[in-house]
Amino acid sequence: MTTPDQQKINQASNAKRTTPKVTWDDSQMQSSYANVVNAVSSREEFTLFFGTNQTWNATDKELAVHLSNRIMLNPHAAKRLLTLLAAVMAEHEKRYGPVNIEPTAVKKPEPTAMNN
């Protein structure tokens, strides 16, 4: 059995662990699409670069990427982002199957009777 003092300590401890309510204000939010991302870091921050691949031919030796957004994060926010993305990706792959990011060779169509 817990004493009243232990109950107060437990309540105070539980109150400290309570997650605060977050209100998301999207009144000034902008949306953009990216199919390319790159990242660099220093001791103080992580910088993420987002853009779109402008190259139509996958066999080109050079890619043209239009950078549209740069996001700077402190290391703590970057670590939280890493954790969040890992959890969201795991849920996505659980629902829809694995996401393959390995480069694949572009296959030429098999010859058919129509194009022989």
SVG drawing of the C-alpha trace seen along z (x, -y; Angstrom):
<svg xmlns="http://www.w3.org/2000/svg" viewBox="-5 -32 36 44">
<polyline fill="none" stroke="black" stroke-width="0.4" points="0.0,0.0 1.3,-3.5 1.4,-6.3 -0.2,-9.7 3.4,-11.1 4.2,-8.4 1.0,-9.0 1.9,-12.7 5.3,-11.8 3.8,-9.4 1.2,-12.0 4.0,-14.6 6.1,-12.1 3.2,-11.2 2.4,-14.9 6.0,-15.4 5.6,-12.6 2.4,-14.0 2.8,-15.0 1.6,-18.6 -1.3,-19.2 0.0,-20.5 -2.1,-22.9 -1.0,-22.9 -1.4,-26.3 -1.4,-25.7 -2.6,-29.1 0.7,-30.0 1.7,-26.6 3.0,-26.0 3.1,-22.7 5.7,-21.6 6.6,-18.3 10.1,-16.8 11.4,-13.6 15.1,-14.3 16.5,-15.0 20.1,-15.5 21.5,-16.4 24.6,-17.9 25.5,-18.5 27.7,-20.5 28.2,-20.3 25.3,-22.8 22.8,-21.9 21.5,-19.5 20.5,-21.0 18.1,-19.2 17.8,-20.1 14.6,-19.2 14.0,-19.4 12.7,-17.8 14.5,-15.8 14.1,-17.7 15.7,-14.9 13.3,-13.0 15.6,-10.4 16.8,-8.0 19.8,-6.9 21.3,-10.5 24.7,-10.7 23.8,-13.9 20.7,-14.9 19.2,-18.3 17.7,-18.9 15.7,-22.0 16.1,-22.8 13.0,-24.2 13.4,-24.1 16.2,-24.1 15.3,-23.1 17.8,-23.6 17.3,-21.6 19.2,-21.4 20.5,-17.9 17.7,-17.2 15.0,-18.0 16.9,-16.0 17.0,-13.0 13.2,-13.3 12.7,-13.5 14.7,-10.4 12.6,-8.5 9.4,-9.8 10.3,-8.9 11.4,-5.4 8.1,-4.8 6.0,-6.2 8.0,-4.2 7.6,-1.0 3.8,-1.5 3.8,-2.3 5.7,0.8 3.5,2.9 0.4,1.7 1.8,1.6 5.0,3.7 8.7,2.8 9.9,-0.4 12.9,0.4 15.4,-2.5 18.1,-0.5 18.8,-1.8 17.5,0.5 18.6,0.8 16.2,-0.5 14.9,2.5 14.3,2.3 10.9,3.7 10.9,7.3 10.5,7.8 7.0,8.7 5.4,9.8 4.2,6.2 7.6,4.5 9.7,7.2"/>
</svg>
